[in-house]
Amino acid sequence: MTRPMNTYRMVAVLLTAVALAACDKNAVQQLPLEPLLESRIKFFHYGVNAPTVNFYAATRKMTAVTPETPGQGVAFPNPGSGGAYSTIAAGHYTLAARISSGADIDLPIASVDTTIAAGKFYTFYMSGIYNAVGKTADAFVVEDAYPSQVDYVVAQVRFVHAISNAAPLTLYAANTTTTDTVTVGRAVTYKSAGAFIGLPAGVYNLFARYTDSTTNKITRTAVSFVGGRVYTVGARGDITITSTTAANRPFLDNTTNR
């Protein structure tokens, strides 16, 4: 069967266009894509009185704007990269917070040796109260093991304890509409995290107590939890501070994981 002449002409035109595009210096090059790093990690500066820092995984800077802007560090009491996760390959790392500017620039003041597993999410916390003489702070890493299935009726919430001079704390959430009070997991010790639990979507008053007390050690009102989202409530600061406005007062910091 003989093909119409127009078909052959069309094929010829297409082949010529492809050849010309390949020779064009301005053509978009189709480069092979690098594989995505399979794990994620985020960083928090909860070190009371500690200087501004950059966060590192081994020699890789994880949170500065660029390697050429060393002064772009993270100050207390903020997350790195606006609270977003950074990609990281599975493996063993020394995760560290290094001073971001001044005479002690790049000095590590808090570090953790840990193994990052494939396909998992983590959070690094610089915590406790900064030792200005020894130039050290505490640090710890927790896995963010929230459920992969999304339930839009409830929010997944957990509690992290980052106050070095506080005893184990239990977090409670009181629904402002129903007045129901839920215990957000178990009592949590310093440098630890409770499990994620499902909390009906709504607005809550939060309070943390020592396990042997009915006195609220830390409170925060009118915190919204949206169904289908994942949250970490982190206790930070100095438990001895009684001021209601001091930056280093004990505080319940609510951040979104997903």
C-alpha positions in Angstrom: 0.0 0.0 0.0 1.4 3.4 -1.0 1.4 6.1 1.7 0.2 9.6 0.7 3.0 12.0 -0.2 1.8 14.5 2.5 2.6 11.9 5.2 6.2 11.6 4.0 6.6 15.4 3.8 5.3 15.7 7.4 7.7 13.1 8.8 10.6 14.9 7.0 9.6 18.2 8.5 9.4 16.8 12.0 12.8 15.1 11.7 14.4 18.4 10.5 12.9 20.3 13.4 14.3 17.7 15.9 17.7 17.9 14.3 17.7 21.7 14.4 16.6 21.8 18.1 19.5 19.4 19.0 21.9 21.8 17.3 20.5 25.0 18.9 22.7 26.2 21.7 19.7 27.8 23.4 17.6 24.6 23.3 16.4 23.2 26.7 18.7 20.2 27.5 16.9 17.1 28.8 19.3 16.1 31.6 18.8 12.9 33.6 17.1 13.7 36.9 19.0 13.0 40.1 17.2 10.6 42.5 15.3 12.4 45.3 16.8 12.1 48.7 14.5 9.8 50.4 14.4 11.1 54.0 13.5 14.5 55.6 14.7 16.5 58.6 13.9 19.8 60.2 15.7 21.9 62.8 14.7 24.0 65.8 16.7 26.5 67.9 15.3 26.0 71.4 18.6 26.7 73.2 17.8 29.4 75.7 20.3 32.3 75.6 22.3 30.6 72.8 23.7 32.6 69.8 22.3 32.4 66.3 23.3 29.2 64.5 23.4 27.4 61.3 22.5 23.7 61.3 24.6 21.0 59.6 24.5 17.4 58.7 28.2 16.4 58.7 29.7 19.1 56.4 26.5 20.0 54.6 24.8 23.2 55.7 21.1 22.5 56.0 19.5 25.9 56.9 21.5 28.9 55.8 20.4 30.8 52.8 23.6 30.0 50.8 27.1 29.0 51.8 28.2 32.6 50.9 25.9 34.1 53.5 27.3 32.7 56.8 25.5 35.3 58.9 22.1 34.0 57.8 21.5 32.0 60.9 18.6 30.8 63.0 17.9 32.6 66.3 16.1 31.4 69.4 13.3 30.3 69.5 12.8 29.7 65.8 12.9 26.8 63.3 15.4 26.5 60.5 14.1 27.1 57.0 10.9 28.4 58.2 9.9 25.1 59.8 10.1 23.2 56.5 11.7 19.8 56.1 15.1 19.5 54.3 15.9 16.4 52.2 18.7 14.2 53.5 20.1 10.8 52.3 19.9 7.9 54.6 23.1 7.2 56.6 25.0 8.0 59.8 25.5 11.7 60.5 26.9 14.1 63.1 24.1 16.7 63.2 25.3 20.0 64.6 24.4 23.6 65.4 27.3 26.0 64.6 27.5 29.6 65.6 26.7 31.6 62.5 28.7 34.9 62.9 31.2 36.7 65.0 34.5 35.6 66.4 33.2 32.0 67.0 31.7 31.5 63.6 31.3 27.8 62.7 32.0 26.7 66.2 29.7 23.7 67.0 27.9 24.3 70.2 25.4 21.3 70.1 25.6 18.0 68.2 24.1 14.6 68.0 25.4 11.5 66.3 22.5 9.6 64.7 21.4 7.4 61.9 18.9 8.6 59.4 16.8 5.7 58.0 15.5 5.6 54.5 12.0 7.1 53.9 11.6 8.5 57.5 11.1 12.0 58.9 13.1 13.5 61.8 13.5 16.7 63.9 16.7 18.0 65.5 16.3 20.2 68.6 19.0 22.4 70.1 17.7 22.7 73.6 18.3 23.5 77.2 20.1 26.5 78.6 23.2 27.7 76.8 26.5 27.5 78.7 28.2 30.8 77.8 31.5 29.7 79.4 31.8 26.3 77.8 29.9 27.5 74.7 27.7 24.4 74.7 24.0 23.6 74.5 22.0 20.4 74.5 20.6 18.7 71.5 18.5 15.7 70.6 16.8 14.1 67.6 13.3 12.5 67.4 11.6 10.6 64.6 8.4 12.2 63.3 6.5 8.9 63.1 3.1 10.2 62.2 0.5 8.0 60.4 0.8 7.9 56.6 -3.0 7.7 56.2 -4.8 11.1 56.4 -7.9 11.3 58.5 -9.6 14.7 57.9 -11.8 14.3 61.0 -8.9 14.5 63.4 -5.5 16.2 63.7 -2.4 14.2 64.7 -0.7 15.9 67.7 2.3 15.0 69.8 4.3 16.6 72.6 8.1 17.2 72.7 9.9 18.1 75.9 12.9 20.5 75.4 13.1 22.3 78.8 16.3 21.0 80.5 15.3 22.2 84.0 11.8 20.8 84.0 10.7 17.4 85.3 8.7 15.1 83.1 5.6 16.8 81.7 2.2 15.7 80.6 0.4 17.7 78.0 -3.4 18.2 78.1 -5.7 19.7 75.5 -9.1 21.2 76.6 -11.6 21.7 73.7 -12.9 25.3 74.0 -16.3 24.3 72.6 -17.1 20.9 74.3 -14.8 21.5 77.3 -13.6 17.9 76.9 -10.0 17.5 78.1 -7.7 15.0 76.4 -4.3 13.8 77.6 -1.9 14.1 74.6 0.0 10.9 75.1 2.1 9.8 78.1 4.3 11.8 80.5 7.4 13.0 78.5 10.9 13.4 79.9 13.4 15.9 78.7 14.9 15.2 75.3 11.9 13.0 74.4 8.7 12.9 72.3 5.4 11.3 72.9 3.5 9.5 70.2 1.1 11.2 67.8 -2.5 10.8 68.8 -5.7 11.7 67.0 -7.4 14.8 68.3 -10.8 15.9 67.0 -10.4 19.1 64.9 -11.1 22.2 66.9 -9.7 25.0 69.1 -8.0 23.9 72.3 -6.5 25.4 75.5 -3.2 23.6 76.2 -1.6 23.1 79.5 1.4 21.0 80.7 1.8 19.6 84.2 4.3 17.6 86.2 3.1 14.0 86.7 2.5 14.4 90.4 0.7 17.7 90.3 -2.5 19.3 89.3 -0.8 22.7 88.8 -0.3 24.0 85.3 3.4 24.6 84.7 2.9 26.0 81.1 -0.3 27.1 79.4 -1.4 28.4 76.0 -4.9 29.3 74.9 -6.8 29.1 71.7 -4.7 26.8 69.7 -6.3 25.5 66.5 -5.9 22.0 65.2 -7.1 21.3 61.7 -8.4 17.9 60.6 -5.9 16.0 58.4 -2.9 18.0 59.6 0.0 16.9 61.8 1.3 19.0 64.7 4.1 19.0 67.3 3.6 20.9 70.5 7.1 21.6 71.9 7.9 22.8 75.4 10.8 25.2 75.4 12.3 27.9 77.6 13.4 28.1 81.2 10.9 26.6 83.7 12.1 29.0 86.5 11.0 32.2 84.6 7.7 33.5 85.9 7.4 36.5 83.5 4.5 36.2 81.0 6.4 38.2 78.4 10.1 37.2 78.6 11.4 35.5 75.5 13.0 32.7 77.5 9.8 31.9 79.6 8.4 28.4 79.4 6.3 28.2 76.3 4.3 25.7 74.3 5.3 26.1 70.7 2.8 24.6 68.1 4.3 23.8 64.7 3.0 21.9 61.7 4.7 18.7 60.5 2.3 18.1 57.6 
